[in-house]
């Protein structure tokens, strides 16, 4: 990937993070209350110029410190009130990994452990946990994925706090 493409990818991700952070903060702030989360988010554009700063906003690692380590310890299928649930237990490396695009490597580890997880919506739930749940609840023992949840796309999955179709029971 060229330096220009890397910079463009970083800018797109930063914009997506800023947009999602506003949505997540609103949603998580209302979590557990009787208040409905507002889906209206105001995003103030960041002015960028090539000469504005030579220091990046956030340092993206150039070498993956967890490249040779598993990110997923194990998975376990259970039966919940609403149907089957896959418990995904990340390793310490999986909890701390920040190298770009590692969610796909982690998802492939999940599928190697539990091929039945490859159903509509499950990957979106997993990536939502990979990106957001690690920040909100970094020590949560497992990430719970349910194949019965509706496949609504990644953005709607994030807006539903990784649980589209209703709260976890």
C-alpha positions as CSV (number, residue, x, y, z in Angstrom):
1,X,0.0,0.0,0.0
2,X,1.4,3.4,-0.9
3,X,2.0,6.1,1.7
4,X,-0.8,8.2,0.1
5,X,-3.3,5.2,0.4
6,X,-2.2,4.7,4.0
7,X,-2.8,8.3,4.8
8,X,-6.2,8.3,3.0
9,X,-7.2,5.1,4.9
10,X,-6.2,6.7,8.2
11,X,-8.2,9.8,7.4
12,X,-11.3,7.8,6.5
13,X,-10.9,5.7,9.7
14,X,-10.5,8.8,11.8
15,X,-13.7,10.2,10.4
16,X,-15.6,7.0,11.0
17,X,-14.2,6.8,14.5
18,X,-15.3,10.4,15.3
19,X,-18.8,9.7,13.9
20,X,-19.1,6.3,15.7
21,X,-17.7,7.7,18.9
22,X,-20.4,10.3,19.0
23,X,-23.1,7.7,18.3
24,X,-21.6,5.2,20.8
25,X,-21.2,7.8,23.6
26,X,-24.8,8.7,23.2
27,X,-25.9,5.1,23.1
28,X,-23.7,3.9,25.9
29,X,-24.7,7.0,28.0
30,X,-28.3,5.9,27.8
31,X,-27.5,2.2,28.4
32,X,-29.4,0.8,31.4
33,X,-31.7,3.8,31.7
34,X,-35.2,4.4,30.7
35,X,-34.0,7.1,28.4
36,X,-33.9,6.3,24.6
37,X,-30.6,7.0,23.0
38,X,-30.7,9.9,20.5
39,X,-29.4,8.9,17.1
40,X,-28.8,12.5,16.1
41,X,-25.1,13.3,16.3
42,X,-23.4,16.6,15.5
43,X,-20.0,16.2,14.0
44,X,-17.8,19.2,13.5
45,X,-15.5,18.7,10.6
46,X,-11.8,18.9,11.3
47,X,-9.9,21.3,9.0
48,X,-6.9,19.5,7.5
49,X,-4.0,20.9,5.6
50,X,-0.9,19.1,4.4
51,X,1.3,21.6,6.2
52,X,-0.8,21.9,9.4
53,X,1.4,19.5,11.4
54,X,4.0,16.9,10.8
55,X,2.9,15.0,13.9
56,X,0.1,12.5,13.3
57,X,-3.0,12.7,15.5
58,X,-2.6,9.1,16.6
59,X,0.4,7.0,16.1
60,X,-0.5,3.9,14.1
61,X,1.9,1.0,14.8
62,X,4.1,0.0,11.9
63,X,4.9,-3.4,13.3
64,X,2.3,-5.7,14.8
65,X,3.5,-6.7,18.3
66,X,1.0,-9.6,18.4
67,X,1.5,-10.9,14.9
68,X,2.5,-14.4,16.0
69,X,0.1,-14.7,18.9
70,X,-3.5,-16.0,18.9
71,X,-6.1,-13.3,19.4
72,X,-8.9,-15.6,20.4
73,X,-8.4,-18.1,23.3
74,X,-11.6,-20.2,22.7
75,X,-15.2,-20.1,21.8
76,X,-18.2,-21.9,23.5
77,X,-21.8,-22.3,22.2
78,X,-24.5,-21.9,24.9
79,X,-28.2,-21.7,24.8
80,X,-29.8,-18.4,26.0
81,X,-33.4,-17.4,26.5
82,X,-33.7,-16.2,22.9
83,X,-31.6,-18.9,21.3
84,X,-28.0,-20.0,20.7
85,X,-25.2,-17.7,21.8
86,X,-21.5,-18.0,20.9
87,X,-19.2,-16.8,23.7
88,X,-15.9,-15.6,22.3
89,X,-13.0,-15.4,24.8
90,X,-10.2,-13.1,23.6
91,X,-6.6,-13.7,24.7
92,X,-4.7,-10.9,26.3
93,X,-3.2,-10.2,22.9
94,X,-6.7,-10.0,21.5
95,X,-7.7,-7.5,24.2
96,X,-4.7,-5.2,23.5
97,X,-4.2,-5.6,19.7
98,X,-4.3,-2.2,17.9
99,X,-2.7,-3.0,14.6
100,X,-4.9,-2.0,11.7
101,X,-7.2,-4.5,10.1
102,X,-6.6,-7.3,12.7
103,X,-10.3,-7.8,13.2
104,X,-10.3,-10.1,10.1
105,X,-7.5,-12.2,11.5
106,X,-9.4,-12.5,14.8
107,X,-12.7,-13.3,13.0
108,X,-10.9,-16.1,11.1
109,X,-9.7,-17.5,14.4
110,X,-13.4,-17.5,15.6
111,X,-14.5,-19.3,12.5
112,X,-11.6,-21.9,12.9
113,X,-13.0,-22.7,16.4
114,X,-16.7,-22.4,15.5
115,X,-17.4,-22.7,11.8
116,X,-21.2,-22.4,12.6
117,X,-20.6,-18.8,13.5
118,X,-20.5,-17.8,9.8
119,X,-24.1,-16.6,9.6
120,X,-25.5,-13.2,8.6
121,X,-24.9,-10.5,11.1
122,X,-22.4,-12.5,13.3
123,X,-19.3,-10.9,11.8
124,X,-20.8,-7.4,12.3
125,X,-21.5,-8.3,16.0
126,X,-17.9,-9.6,16.3
127,X,-16.3,-6.5,14.7
128,X,-18.5,-4.3,16.9
129,X,-17.1,-6.0,20.0
130,X,-13.6,-6.0,18.5
131,X,-13.7,-2.2,17.9
132,X,-16.1,-0.9,20.6
133,X,-16.6,-3.4,23.5
134,X,-12.8,-3.6,24.0
135,X,-12.9,0.2,24.7
136,X,-16.1,0.3,26.8
137,X,-15.5,-3.0,28.8
138,X,-11.9,-4.0,28.2
139,X,-12.0,-6.8,30.8
140,X,-15.4,-8.3,29.8
141,X,-14.8,-12.1,30.1
142,X,-16.4,-13.0,26.8
143,X,-18.1,-11.3,23.8
144,X,-21.5,-12.8,23.1
145,X,-22.6,-13.2,19.6
146,X,-26.1,-14.4,18.7
147,X,-27.0,-15.8,15.3
148,X,-30.7,-15.1,15.8
149,X,-30.1,-11.3,15.9
150,X,-31.1,-9.5,12.7
151,X,-28.4,-8.7,10.2
152,X,-28.8,-5.0,10.0
153,X,-25.3,-4.0,8.8
154,X,-22.3,-2.8,10.8
155,X,-23.3,0.8,11.5
156,X,-26.8,-0.2,12.8
157,X,-25.1,-3.0,14.9
158,X,-22.9,-0.3,16.5
159,X,-25.8,1.9,17.1
160,X,-27.5,-1.0,18.9
161,X,-24.5,-1.4,21.2
162,X,-23.5,-4.6,19.3
163,X,-27.0,-6.2,20.1
164,X,-29.3,-5.5,17.2
165,X,-32.9,-6.6,17.8
166,X,-32.9,-5.9,21.5
167,X,-30.7,-6.1,24.6
168,X,-28.9,-9.1,25.7
169,X,-30.8,-11.2,28.2
